[in-house]
Amino acid sequence: MSQISITFPDNSVREYDTGTTGLDVANSISKSLAKKSVAMVLNGTLTDLSDPIEADSSLEIVTRDDDRALELIRHDAAHVMAEAVQELYPGTQVTIGPVIENGFYYDFARPEPFTPEDLPKIEKKMREIIQRNEKFTKEIWTREEAKKTFAEMGEDYKVELVDMIPEGDDLKIYRQGEWFDLCRGPHMVSTSQIGNAFKLMSVAGAYWRGNSDNAMLTRIYATAWADEKQLKAYLHRLEEAEKRDHRKLGREMDLFHFQEEGPGVVFWHGKGWQLFQGLTNYMRRRLGEHGYEEVNAPQILDKAMWETSGHWEWYHENMFVTQTEDDRTFAIKPMNCPGHVAIFKHGLKSYRDLPVKMAEFGSCNRYEPSGALHGLMRVRGFTQDDAHVFCTDEQMAAECLRINDLILSTYADFGFEEITVKLSTRPEKRVGSDEVWDRAESVMGEVLKTIEEKSEGRIKTAINPGEGAFYGPKFEYVLRDAIGRDWQCGTTQVDFNLPERFGAFYIDQDSDKKQPVMIHRAICGSMERFLGILIENYAGHFPLWLAPQQIVVATITGDADDYAIECAKKLKAAGLRVTTDLRNEKINYKIREHSLAKVPAILVCGMREAEEGTVNVRRLGAKHQTSMGFDEALASFVDEATAPDIKRAREAE
C-alpha cells in the first residue's frame, strides 16, 4: 500500500498508509487524544474524523474542548432534536436545522404546531438519544435514490431540498443509529459527544424558505454549549438582558414609546428627549475639540443626486420615495454623504484648506421590514452622528488614526473598555477599480496595525473579508457591554469613489485639480440605537452626568416642604436636573416609585434635616441612606454631574 505524508501544526511530518482516517491518526498519536477527538481540519477545511486521507496533507486534530467544536456540538444537537421530535410525534416532517449564534433551530412541518409545553418532553427524549451513544456515519447517495427514499417517507420538503443541491455536489446522508438526514456535515463521532449542556428555548412560526407564500412551519429554537458552566452563563446573560431590555426600561423610566401609526419611528417623551439631547450635546463638544464644523444638508433630494452617488442602484429598495405633480422623483435621505459632498463642492478649496471636517446629526429614514423592527435598536427613522473628512491622500492615514482616538475615547467616557476594531474589505458587489480598492485597503491595513500597537494589546483587531461598503473598505468598532454582548457601532470608511462620482476636487500646490479622499465616520452610528445600547448597558442606572432626571428631593412630612423647595432651587441653580416630591405619601412609597424610574439620587428631607441644614441621600441601588450637610451634598453632586469631557478640559486649563 502506498504511503502519504501528514504534516501537523508543529510542522512535524509522519508517514501513513493511503486511506488512513483522521481517527486512525489520532489513535496513532495517543489513545487519550483519540478519545477526545471530534473532527479534523484537513488542508484547512473542517471535516469528519472518519474521512479517509488519500494524499499528502496538512492535518490538525480537533478535540471537544476546542472552540471550533462548539459549532459541531450545536449541529449534532440539531440532528438529535429532529430525531427526538420524529420519535415522539410520528408523521412530523423535518425541513432545515442550521446552527445560529448561540445555538440552533429546526423547522418542522406538522398539522398541529408545537407549543412551549412540548419542549421539556422533546428535551428529555434528546437526552435519551445522546445516552445511546449512536455513531454518526456518512453515506453518499445518488440524487434519484435520495428523492425516492424521502418521497416514500413522506418527507416532501427533503425532496425539494435535494433538487436545490447543485449538480456535481455530493449528496450526503448522515446517520445516527436508524435515523438519518440530508446534511452537508461535518459531524462529530457520536451523539454522546454532544453532552448535556443544551436547552430548548422557544417556538415560533416560520415560512418555508422565508417566503410568506409558502406553508407555515413550526421553528424550535435551542441553545447548546460545551459545558454546563457555559450554558449557565449564557442563561444568566439572557436573564440579565431581559431585565435590561430597553423597551421595558423605556416604559418604566417614561423615556419613549412606539405606536402602530408610526412604525419604526420613536415618540420621545420629555425625559427621553433630555437623554437624547444630553448625548447630542456631549458629541457636539467632542466634535468641536477635534475641529469638526457642524452642517445640515437637505432632508429630501432629487433622485438624480442618489443616482450620481450610486445609492439609487445599490440601496433604493430601502429608500422612502415620493413623486411630485411635476413628475420629479425625490427620496428622503437614508444617509448624509451626498449632501456633504455638495457642501464641500460649494466654493473652491485649496490643499491648504484640507482636511475639511464636517459633521451632522442628520435625520435619516430607511425602510426596514416590519418584522425586523426592534425598539430603538432597529428603526426606520433615526439620527446619524455622521461626519465626513475630506483630505489629501497623504493625510488619509493620519486622519483615520485621529478618528480612531476620538471613537475610543468617546466609548471610554461611557464605560466601554473592551473594543474590537475590524477591517472590512471589498465586497463582491462594489463600485470603483481594483487599483483604487488596493490603495484604500493597503492604507487601512497599516492603520489597523498602528491601532493595535498603540493600544498595547488593550484593543483587539480582526479582518472581515468581503464586508466593506460598496464604495470602500471600512473599520467597524465593536464594543462589549456590561453583560458580555457585542455591539457594532462606530465606523470609519475610506472612499475614493464618491468624490469622483460627484466631480469633487481641490487645488493642489501645483495649481492642478485633484480629487480628495472622503472618509465617512460615525461614532454612535444611529443615536437611537446607541441610546438603546446605553440603556441596557447601564440597566437604566445612568451616570449622573447623563441621567435625564438626576435628583428628586422628597419630603417625609409636609412641615419640611419649604426646606425641600429651597434645596431644589439651589440644586437647579447649580445646573442640576431636579424635581420635588411633596405628595402626602409615605416616604418608602416615594423611594420605591423613584427607584423604579431609575432616578440616581433621592434627597430625603424631614423636620430634623430642615433644622440642621442636612439631607439624607439615597443612591439608586443602595440599601442605606447617608446623612450629610446640604452644601456638601450640593458640591458632590455638581462634581459628579460634570460630563467627563468637561472635566478633562478644566483639568487641562
C-alpha positions as CSV (number, residue, x, y, z in Angstrom):
1,M,0.0,0.0,0.0
2,S,1.3,3.4,-0.9
3,Q,2.3,5.9,1.8
4,I,1.2,9.6,2.3
5,S,2.8,12.3,4.4
6,I,0.8,14.1,7.1
7,T,2.1,17.5,8.3
8,F,1.0,18.5,11.8
9,P,0.6,22.1,13.2
10,D,4.1,21.9,14.8
11,N,5.4,21.2,11.2
12,S,6.3,17.6,12.2
13,V,5.7,15.0,9.4
14,R,4.6,11.4,9.7
15,E,4.0,8.7,7.1
16,Y,0.7,6.8,6.9
17,D,-1.0,4.3,4.6
18,T,-3.2,5.9,1.9
19,G,-6.8,5.9,3.1
20,T,-5.9,6.4,6.8
21,T,-8.7,8.3,8.6
22,G,-8.4,11.2,11.0
23,L,-9.4,8.9,13.8
24,D,-6.6,6.4,12.9
25,V,-4.1,9.3,13.0
26,A,-5.4,10.4,16.4
27,N,-5.1,6.9,17.7
28,S,-1.5,6.6,16.4
29,I,-0.6,9.7,18.5
30,S,-2.3,8.7,21.7
31,K,-5.5,6.8,22.8
32,S,-6.4,9.8,25.1
33,L,-6.3,12.1,22.1
34,A,-8.5,9.8,20.0
35,K,-11.0,9.7,22.8
36,K,-11.2,13.5,23.0
37,S,-11.2,14.0,19.2
38,V,-14.4,15.1,17.4
39,A,-13.2,16.2,13.9
40,M,-10.2,17.2,11.9
41,V,-9.0,20.2,9.9
42,L,-7.7,18.6,6.7
43,N,-5.9,21.0,4.4
44,G,-7.6,24.0,6.1
45,T,-11.1,22.5,6.0
46,L,-13.1,21.2,9.0
47,T,-14.2,17.7,8.1
48,D,-15.3,14.3,9.6
49,L,-12.8,12.4,11.6
50,S,-13.8,9.3,9.7
51,D,-12.9,10.7,6.3
52,P,-10.1,8.8,4.5
53,I,-6.9,10.8,3.7
54,E,-5.9,10.0,0.1
55,A,-2.9,12.3,-0.5
56,D,-0.1,14.3,1.3
57,S,-2.0,16.7,3.5
58,S,-1.8,19.0,6.5
59,L,-3.9,17.9,9.4
60,E,-5.0,19.2,12.8
61,I,-7.0,17.1,15.2
62,V,-9.9,19.0,16.8
63,T,-10.9,18.0,20.3
64,R,-14.1,18.7,22.0
65,D,-12.7,21.5,24.1
66,D,-11.5,23.3,21.0
67,D,-13.6,26.5,20.3
68,R,-14.2,25.1,16.7
69,A,-16.0,22.1,18.2
70,L,-18.9,24.3,19.5
71,E,-20.5,24.6,16.1
72,L,-20.3,20.8,15.7
73,I,-21.9,20.3,19.1
74,R,-24.8,22.5,18.0
75,H,-25.1,20.9,14.6
76,D,-25.2,17.4,16.1
77,A,-27.7,18.6,18.7
78,A,-30.0,19.8,15.9
79,H,-30.0,16.4,14.4
80,V,-30.7,14.8,17.7
81,M,-33.6,17.2,18.3
82,A,-35.1,16.3,14.9
83,E,-34.8,12.6,15.7
84,A,-36.4,13.2,19.1
85,V,-39.4,15.0,17.5
86,Q,-40.0,12.3,15.0
87,E,-39.8,9.6,17.7
88,L,-42.3,11.5,19.8
89,Y,-44.5,12.8,17.0
90,P,-44.6,10.3,14.1
91,G,-45.5,11.9,10.8
92,T,-43.8,15.2,11.5
93,Q,-41.6,16.3,8.6
94,V,-38.2,17.8,9.2
95,T,-37.0,20.6,6.9
96,I,-33.9,22.6,7.8
97,G,-31.9,22.9,11.0
98,P,-28.9,25.3,10.9
99,V,-26.5,26.4,13.6
100,I,-27.1,30.1,14.5
101,E,-25.4,32.4,17.0
102,N,-25.6,30.9,20.5
103,G,-27.4,27.7,19.3
104,F,-29.5,26.2,16.6
105,Y,-33.0,25.8,15.4
106,Y,-35.0,23.3,13.3
107,D,-38.2,23.9,11.3
108,F,-40.9,21.2,11.4
109,A,-44.0,20.6,9.3
110,R,-46.8,19.3,11.5
111,P,-50.6,19.8,11.3
112,E,-50.7,20.9,14.9
113,P,-47.9,23.4,15.8
114,F,-45.6,22.8,18.7
115,T,-46.1,24.8,21.9
116,P,-43.7,25.7,24.7
117,E,-45.3,23.0,26.8
118,D,-43.9,20.4,24.3
119,L,-40.3,21.4,24.8
120,P,-39.5,19.6,28.1
121,K,-40.7,16.3,26.6
122,I,-38.6,16.8,23.5
123,E,-35.6,17.8,25.6
124,K,-35.9,14.6,27.7
125,K,-36.0,12.5,24.6
126,M,-32.9,14.2,23.3
127,R,-31.0,13.3,26.4
128,E,-32.1,9.6,25.9
129,I,-30.8,9.6,22.4
130,I,-27.5,11.2,23.5
131,Q,-27.1,8.5,26.1
132,R,-27.4,5.8,23.3
133,N,-24.0,7.0,22.0
134,E,-25.0,6.4,18.4
135,K,-22.2,6.8,15.9
136,F,-22.5,9.4,13.2
137,T,-21.8,7.8,9.8
138,K,-21.8,9.4,6.3
139,E,-23.1,8.0,3.1
140,I,-23.1,9.4,-0.4
141,W,-26.3,8.8,-2.3
142,T,-27.4,9.4,-5.8
143,R,-29.9,12.2,-6.4
144,E,-32.5,9.7,-7.6
145,E,-32.0,7.4,-4.6
146,A,-32.4,10.3,-2.1
147,K,-35.6,11.6,-3.8
148,K,-37.2,8.2,-3.9
149,T,-36.3,7.4,-0.3
150,F,-37.6,10.7,1.1
151,A,-40.7,10.6,-1.1
152,E,-41.6,7.2,0.3
153,M,-41.1,8.5,3.8
154,G,-43.5,11.4,3.1
155,E,-40.6,13.9,3.6
156,D,-41.8,16.3,0.8
157,Y,-39.5,19.1,2.0
158,K,-36.5,16.9,1.8
159,V,-37.3,16.0,-1.8
160,E,-37.4,19.8,-2.6
161,L,-34.1,20.3,-0.8
162,V,-32.5,17.5,-2.9
163,D,-33.5,19.5,-6.0
164,M,-31.8,22.6,-4.6
165,I,-28.4,20.9,-4.3
166,P,-26.2,22.0,-7.2
167,E,-25.4,19.4,-9.9
168,G,-21.9,17.9,-9.2
169,D,-22.1,18.3,-5.4
170,D,-22.0,15.2,-3.3
171,L,-25.4,14.3,-1.8
172,K,-24.5,13.4,1.8
173,I,-26.7,11.5,4.2
174,Y,-25.7,11.3,7.9
175,R,-27.0,8.6,10.1
176,Q,-27.2,8.3,13.9
177,G,-28.4,4.8,14.6
178,E,-31.5,4.2,12.4
179,W,-32.3,7.9,11.9
180,F,-30.8,9.8,9.0
181,D,-31.0,13.2,7.4
182,L,-29.7,15.1,4.4
183,C,-26.8,17.2,5.5
184,R,-23.6,18.8,4.3
185,G,-21.8,17.9,7.5
186,P,-19.4,17.6,9.2
187,H,-20.4,15.8,12.4
188,M,-18.7,14.5,15.5
189,V,-18.0,10.9,16.1
190,S,-21.1,10.0,18.2
191,T,-24.1,11.5,19.9
192,S,-22.6,11.2,23.4
193,Q,-20.1,13.9,22.5
194,I,-22.9,16.5,22.4
195,G,-23.1,16.4,26.2
196,N,-25.9,17.7,28.2
197,A,-25.3,21.5,28.2
198,F,-28.2,22.4,26.0
199,K,-31.7,23.7,26.4
200,L,-34.8,24.2,24.1
201,M,-35.7,27.8,24.4
202,S,-38.8,28.7,22.4
203,V,-41.1,28.0,19.5
204,A,-42.1,30.3,16.6
205,G,-43.8,30.3,13.2
206,A,-41.6,30.4,10.1
207,Y,-42.5,30.3,6.5
208,W,-40.8,27.6,4.4
209,R,-37.7,29.1,2.8
210,G,-38.7,32.5,4.3
211,N,-41.5,33.1,1.7
212,S,-44.9,34.2,3.0
213,D,-46.5,32.5,0.0
214,N,-45.3,29.1,1.3
215,A,-46.5,26.9,4.2
216,M,-46.1,28.0,7.8
217,L,-43.8,25.7,9.8
218,T,-43.0,25.5,13.5
219,R,-39.5,26.5,14.4
220,I,-37.9,25.3,17.7
221,Y,-35.0,27.4,18.9
222,A,-32.4,25.9,21.2
223,T,-29.0,26.7,22.7
224,A,-26.1,24.4,23.2
225,W,-22.7,24.8,24.8
226,A,-19.5,22.8,25.5
227,D,-20.3,22.5,29.3
228,E,-22.8,23.3,32.0
229,K,-20.8,26.3,33.1
230,Q,-21.1,28.0,29.7
231,L,-24.8,27.1,29.5
232,K,-25.5,28.7,32.9
233,A,-23.5,31.8,32.0
234,Y,-25.5,32.2,28.7
235,L,-28.8,31.7,30.5
236,H,-27.8,34.2,33.1
237,R,-26.9,36.7,30.3
238,L,-30.4,36.1,28.9
239,E,-32.0,36.8,32.3
240,E,-29.9,40.0,32.6
241,A,-30.8,41.0,29.0
242,E,-34.5,40.6,29.8
243,K,-34.1,42.8,32.9
244,R,-32.2,45.3,30.9
245,D,-34.5,45.3,27.9
246,H,-34.5,49.0,26.8
247,R,-38.2,48.8,25.8
248,K,-39.2,47.7,29.3
249,L,-36.9,50.3,30.9
250,G,-38.1,52.9,28.5
251,R,-41.7,52.4,29.8
252,E,-40.6,52.3,33.5
253,M,-38.5,55.4,33.1
254,D,-41.0,57.2,30.9
255,L,-38.5,57.8,28.1
256,F,-40.2,56.9,24.8
257,H,-42.9,54.8,23.1
258,F,-43.8,53.3,19.7
259,Q,-47.2,53.0,18.2
260,E,-48.8,51.5,15.1
261,E,-49.4,54.8,13.3
262,G,-45.7,55.4,13.2
263,P,-44.0,52.1,12.7
264,G,-40.3,52.2,13.3
265,V,-40.2,55.8,14.5
266,V,-39.7,57.0,18.1
267,F,-42.1,59.0,20.1
268,W,-39.7,60.7,22.6
269,H,-41.1,61.8,25.9
270,G,-39.6,64.6,27.9
271,K,-37.2,62.6,29.9
272,G,-36.2,60.5,26.9
273,W,-35.6,63.7,24.8
274,Q,-33.4,65.1,27.7
275,L,-31.4,61.9,27.5
276,F,-31.1,62.2,23.7
277,Q,-30.1,65.9,23.9
278,G,-27.6,65.0,26.6
279,L,-25.9,62.6,24.3
280,T,-26.1,65.0,21.4
281,N,-24.5,67.9,23.4
282,Y,-21.7,65.6,24.6
283,M,-21.0,64.6,21.0
284,R,-21.1,68.3,19.8
285,R,-18.5,69.2,22.4
286,R,-16.2,66.3,21.3
287,L,-16.6,67.2,17.7
288,G,-15.6,70.8,18.5
289,E,-12.5,69.6,20.3
290,H,-11.5,67.7,17.1
291,G,-12.0,70.5,14.6
292,Y,-15.3,69.5,13.0
293,E,-17.8,72.1,11.7
294,E,-21.4,71.1,12.1
295,V,-23.6,71.4,8.9
296,N,-27.1,70.5,7.9
297,A,-27.9,69.0,4.5
298,P,-31.5,68.8,3.0
299,Q,-33.8,66.1,4.1
300,I,-35.1,65.3,0.7
301,L,-33.2,65.3,-2.6
302,D,-33.9,64.6,-6.3
303,K,-33.4,61.1,-7.5
304,A,-30.6,62.4,-9.7
305,M,-28.4,63.0,-6.6
306,W,-28.9,59.4,-5.5
307,E,-28.2,58.1,-9.0
308,T,-24.9,60.0,-9.1
309,S,-23.9,58.8,-5.6
310,G,-24.7,55.1,-6.6
311,H,-27.2,54.7,-3.8
312,W,-30.1,54.5,-6.2
313,E,-28.6,51.4,-7.8
314,W,-27.4,49.8,-4.6
315,Y,-29.9,50.9,-2.0
316,H,-33.1,52.3,-3.5
317,E,-35.3,49.5,-2.1
318,N,-34.5,50.8,1.4
319,M,-35.3,54.4,0.5
320,F,-38.6,56.3,1.0
321,V,-39.5,57.8,-2.4
322,T,-42.1,60.3,-3.5
323,Q,-43.2,61.8,-6.8
324,T,-44.4,65.4,-7.2
325,E,-47.0,66.8,-9.6
326,D,-44.3,68.0,-11.9
327,D,-43.1,64.4,-12.3
328,R,-39.9,64.8,-10.3
329,T,-38.9,61.9,-8.1
330,F,-37.4,62.6,-4.7
331,A,-36.1,60.4,-1.9
332,I,-35.8,61.1,1.8
333,K,-32.2,60.8,2.7
334,P,-31.1,57.4,4.1
335,M,-27.6,58.9,4.8
336,N,-25.9,62.2,4.8
337,C,-23.0,61.6,2.4
338,P,-24.2,63.2,-0.9
339,G,-25.3,66.3,0.9
340,H,-21.8,66.7,2.4
341,V,-20.1,66.3,-0.9
342,A,-22.4,69.1,-2.3
343,I,-21.4,71.4,0.6
344,F,-17.7,70.6,0.0
345,K,-18.0,71.4,-3.7
346,H,-19.6,74.8,-3.0
347,G,-16.7,77.2,-3.3
348,L,-13.1,76.5,-4.4
349,K,-11.0,74.5,-2.0
350,S,-7.2,74.6,-1.8
351,Y,-4.9,72.0,-0.4
352,R,-4.2,74.4,2.4
353,D,-7.9,74.1,3.5
354,L,-7.6,70.3,3.9
355,P,-8.6,68.4,5.9
356,V,-12.2,69.7,5.8
357,K,-14.2,68.1,8.6
358,M,-18.0,68.4,8.5
359,A,-20.4,66.7,10.9
360,E,-24.2,66.5,11.0
361,F,-26.7,65.0,13.4
362,G,-28.7,64.0,10.3
363,S,-32.3,62.8,10.4
364,C,-32.3,59.8,8.2
365,N,-35.0,57.4,7.1
366,R,-34.6,53.8,5.8
367,Y,-37.2,51.2,5.0
368,E,-36.8,48.2,7.3
369,P,-39.2,45.3,7.0
370,S,-41.8,45.3,9.8
371,G,-40.5,42.0,11.2
372,A,-37.0,43.5,11.6
373,L,-38.1,46.5,13.7
374,H,-36.9,46.2,17.3
375,G,-37.4,49.1,19.7
376,L,-34.6,51.7,19.4
377,M,-32.2,49.0,18.1
378,R,-33.8,48.8,14.6
379,V,-35.9,51.7,13.5
380,R,-36.9,53.4,10.2
381,G,-36.3,57.0,11.3
382,F,-33.1,57.7,13.1
383,T,-30.5,60.4,13.7
384,Q,-27.0,59.6,12.5
385,D,-24.0,61.2,14.1
386,D,-22.4,61.4,10.7
387,A,-19.2,63.1,9.7
388,H,-17.0,63.3,6.7
389,V,-13.4,64.3,6.4
390,F,-12.2,65.5,3.0
391,C,-8.4,65.2,2.9
392,T,-5.4,64.5,0.7
393,D,-4.2,61.0,0.0
394,E,-1.1,61.8,2.2
395,Q,-3.4,62.9,5.1
396,M,-5.6,59.8,5.0
397,A,-3.8,57.5,7.4
398,A,-3.3,60.3,10.0
399,E,-6.9,61.3,9.8
400,C,-8.1,57.6,10.3
401,L,-5.9,57.5,13.4
402,R,-7.3,60.8,14.8
403,I,-10.8,59.4,14.2
404,N,-9.8,56.2,16.0
405,D,-8.6,58.2,19.0
406,L,-11.9,60.1,19.1
407,I,-14.0,57.0,18.8
408,L,-12.1,55.1,21.5
409,S,-12.1,58.0,24.0
410,T,-15.8,58.5,23.5
411,Y,-16.6,54.9,24.2
412,A,-14.3,55.1,27.3
413,D,-16.4,58.0,28.6
414,F,-19.4,55.7,28.6
415,G,-17.5,52.9,30.3
416,F,-16.9,50.7,27.3
417,E,-13.3,49.4,27.5
418,E,-13.5,46.1,25.6
419,I,-13.3,47.1,21.9
420,T,-12.6,45.2,18.8
421,V,-11.7,47.1,15.6
422,K,-12.4,45.1,12.4
423,L,-11.3,45.9,8.9
424,S,-14.0,45.0,6.4
425,T,-12.6,44.5,2.9
426,R,-14.1,44.8,-0.6
427,P,-17.5,43.1,-1.2
428,E,-18.3,41.2,-4.3
429,K,-20.7,43.9,-5.5
430,R,-18.9,47.3,-5.4
431,V,-18.0,50.4,-7.3
432,G,-14.6,51.6,-8.3
433,S,-11.5,50.0,-9.8
434,D,-9.4,47.3,-8.1
435,E,-6.5,49.7,-8.1
436,V,-8.5,52.2,-6.0
437,W,-9.5,49.4,-3.7
438,D,-6.0,48.1,-3.4
439,R,-4.8,51.5,-2.3
440,A,-7.6,52.0,0.2
441,E,-7.2,48.6,1.8
442,S,-3.4,48.9,1.9
443,V,-3.6,52.2,3.9
444,M,-6.3,50.9,6.2
445,G,-4.4,47.7,6.8
446,E,-1.4,49.8,8.0
447,V,-3.6,51.9,10.2
448,L,-5.1,48.8,11.8
449,K,-1.6,47.6,12.7
450,T,-0.9,51.0,14.3
451,I,-4.1,51.0,16.2
452,E,-3.2,47.6,17.7
453,E,0.4,48.7,18.5
454,K,-0.8,52.0,20.1
455,S,-3.3,50.2,22.3
456,E,-0.6,47.8,23.6
457,G,-3.0,44.9,23.5
458,R,-6.0,46.7,25.0
459,I,-7.8,46.8,21.6
460,K,-8.4,43.7,19.6
461,T,-8.3,43.8,15.8
462,A,-9.7,41.5,13.1
463,I,-10.4,41.2,9.4
464,N,-13.9,40.9,8.0
465,P,-13.3,39.7,4.4
466,G,-15.9,41.0,1.9
467,E,-17.9,43.0,4.4
468,G,-16.9,46.5,3.3
469,A,-19.3,49.1,2.0
470,F,-20.0,49.1,-1.8
471,Y,-17.8,52.2,-2.2
472,G,-14.9,51.5,0.1
473,P,-13.3,49.4,2.9
474,K,-14.2,50.3,6.5
475,F,-13.3,49.9,10.1
476,E,-16.1,48.6,12.3
477,Y,-15.9,49.3,16.1
478,V,-17.4,46.5,18.1
479,L,-17.9,47.2,21.8
480,R,-18.7,44.8,24.6
481,D,-21.4,45.7,27.1
482,A,-21.7,45.0,30.9
483,I,-23.2,41.5,30.3
484,G,-20.8,40.4,27.6
485,R,-22.8,41.2,24.4
486,D,-21.1,42.7,21.4
487,W,-22.5,45.7,19.5
488,Q,-21.1,47.1,16.3
489,C,-21.4,50.9,16.5
490,G,-18.7,53.2,15.1
491,T,-17.4,53.0,11.5
492,T,-14.6,54.7,9.6
493,Q,-14.9,54.2,5.8
494,V,-12.3,55.4,3.2
495,D,-14.0,56.4,0.0
496,F,-12.2,57.3,-3.3
497,N,-15.4,56.7,-5.3
498,L,-18.0,59.2,-4.1
499,P,-15.8,62.3,-4.7
500,E,-15.0,61.1,-8.2
501,R,-18.7,60.4,-9.0
502,F,-19.6,64.0,-8.0
503,G,-16.6,65.6,-9.5
504,A,-15.3,67.0,-6.2
505,F,-11.8,68.5,-6.3
506,Y,-9.4,70.8,-4.6
507,I,-6.4,72.8,-6.0
508,D,-3.1,71.3,-5.1
509,Q,0.2,73.0,-4.6
510,D,0.9,72.8,-8.4
511,S,-2.4,74.6,-9.1
512,D,-3.9,71.4,-10.5
513,K,-7.3,70.0,-9.8
514,K,-7.1,66.9,-7.6
515,Q,-9.7,64.6,-6.1
516,P,-9.9,64.4,-2.3
517,V,-10.2,61.3,-0.3
518,M,-13.5,61.2,1.6
519,I,-13.6,59.5,5.0
520,H,-17.0,58.6,6.3
521,R,-17.1,58.5,10.1
522,A,-19.8,57.7,12.7
523,I,-19.3,57.1,16.4
524,C,-22.7,56.3,17.8
525,G,-24.0,55.4,14.3
526,S,-27.7,55.7,15.0
527,M,-28.2,57.9,18.0
528,E,-31.4,56.0,18.8
529,R,-29.6,52.6,18.7
530,F,-26.7,53.9,20.8
531,L,-29.1,55.1,23.4
532,G,-30.8,51.7,23.4
533,I,-27.4,50.1,24.0
534,L,-26.6,52.6,26.8
535,I,-30.0,51.9,28.5
536,E,-29.3,48.2,28.5
537,N,-25.6,48.5,29.4
538,Y,-26.4,50.7,32.4
539,A,-29.6,48.8,33.1
540,G,-31.2,52.3,33.4
541,H,-28.7,53.3,36.1
542,F,-27.2,56.2,34.2
543,P,-24.2,58.1,35.5
544,L,-25.3,61.3,37.0
545,W,-24.0,63.5,34.1
546,L,-26.1,61.7,31.6
547,A,-29.3,60.8,33.6
548,P,-32.4,62.6,32.3
549,Q,-33.6,63.2,35.9
550,Q,-30.7,63.5,38.3
551,I,-32.2,64.2,41.7
552,V,-35.6,64.0,43.4
553,V,-36.0,66.0,46.7
554,A,-38.7,64.1,48.7
555,T,-40.3,65.0,51.9
556,I,-41.1,62.8,54.9
557,T,-43.7,65.3,56.2
558,G,-45.4,68.4,54.9
559,D,-43.6,70.5,57.5
560,A,-40.4,70.1,55.5
561,D,-41.9,71.3,52.2
562,D,-40.4,74.8,52.4
563,Y,-36.9,73.4,53.1
564,A,-37.2,70.8,50.3
565,I,-38.3,73.5,47.8
566,E,-35.3,75.7,48.9
567,C,-32.9,72.8,48.4
568,A,-34.3,72.1,45.0
569,K,-33.9,75.7,44.0
570,K,-30.2,75.7,44.9
571,L,-29.6,72.4,43.1
572,K,-31.3,73.8,40.0
573,A,-29.3,77.0,40.2
574,A,-26.2,74.8,40.1
575,G,-27.3,73.3,36.8
576,L,-28.7,70.0,38.1
577,R,-31.9,68.4,36.8
578,V,-34.1,68.3,39.9
579,T,-37.8,67.7,40.8
580,T,-39.5,67.7,44.2
581,D,-41.9,65.2,45.6
582,L,-44.1,66.9,48.2
583,R,-47.0,64.4,48.0
584,N,-48.8,63.2,51.1
585,E,-47.4,59.7,50.7
586,K,-45.2,57.6,52.9
587,I,-41.5,58.1,52.2
588,N,-40.9,54.4,51.5
589,Y,-43.6,54.6,48.8
590,K,-41.9,57.6,47.2
591,I,-38.5,55.9,47.3
592,R,-39.8,52.8,45.6
593,E,-41.5,54.8,42.9
594,H,-38.5,56.9,42.1
595,S,-36.2,53.9,42.3
596,L,-38.3,52.1,39.7
597,A,-37.9,55.2,37.5
598,K,-34.1,54.9,38.0
599,V,-33.6,58.3,39.5
600,P,-29.9,58.3,40.5
601,A,-30.3,60.2,43.8
602,I,-33.2,60.8,46.2
603,L,-32.7,63.5,48.9
604,V,-34.9,62.8,51.8
605,C,-36.0,65.8,54.0
606,G,-37.8,65.9,57.2
607,M,-38.1,68.4,60.0
608,R,-34.8,67.3,61.6
609,E,-33.0,67.8,58.2
610,A,-34.7,71.2,57.9
611,E,-33.5,72.3,61.3
612,E,-29.9,71.0,60.8
613,G,-29.5,72.0,57.2
614,T,-28.8,68.4,56.1
615,V,-30.2,65.9,53.7
616,N,-30.4,62.1,53.7
617,V,-29.0,60.9,50.4
618,R,-30.3,57.6,49.0
619,R,-28.4,56.4,45.9
620,L,-30.1,54.2,43.3
621,G,-29.4,50.5,44.2
622,A,-28.0,51.4,47.7
623,K,-29.7,49.8,50.8
624,H,-28.9,52.6,53.2
625,Q,-29.1,56.4,53.3
626,T,-26.2,58.7,54.0
627,S,-26.8,61.9,56.0
628,M,-24.7,64.9,55.1
629,G,-24.8,68.7,55.1
630,F,-26.7,70.2,52.2
631,D,-23.7,72.3,51.0
632,E,-21.5,69.2,51.0
633,A,-24.1,67.2,49.1
634,L,-24.5,70.1,46.5
635,A,-20.8,70.2,45.8
636,S,-20.6,66.5,45.5
637,F,-23.5,66.3,43.0
638,V,-22.2,69.2,40.9
639,D,-18.8,67.5,40.5
640,E,-20.4,64.1,39.7
641,A,-22.8,65.7,37.2
642,T,-20.0,67.2,35.2
643,A,-19.5,65.4,32.0
644,P,-16.1,63.6,31.6
645,D,-15.1,65.7,28.6
646,I,-15.7,69.0,30.5
647,K,-13.7,67.7,33.5
648,R,-10.8,66.9,31.2
649,A,-11.0,70.4,29.7
650,R,-11.0,72.0,33.1
651,E,-8.1,69.9,34.3
652,A,-6.1,70.9,31.2
653,E,-6.5,74.6,31.8
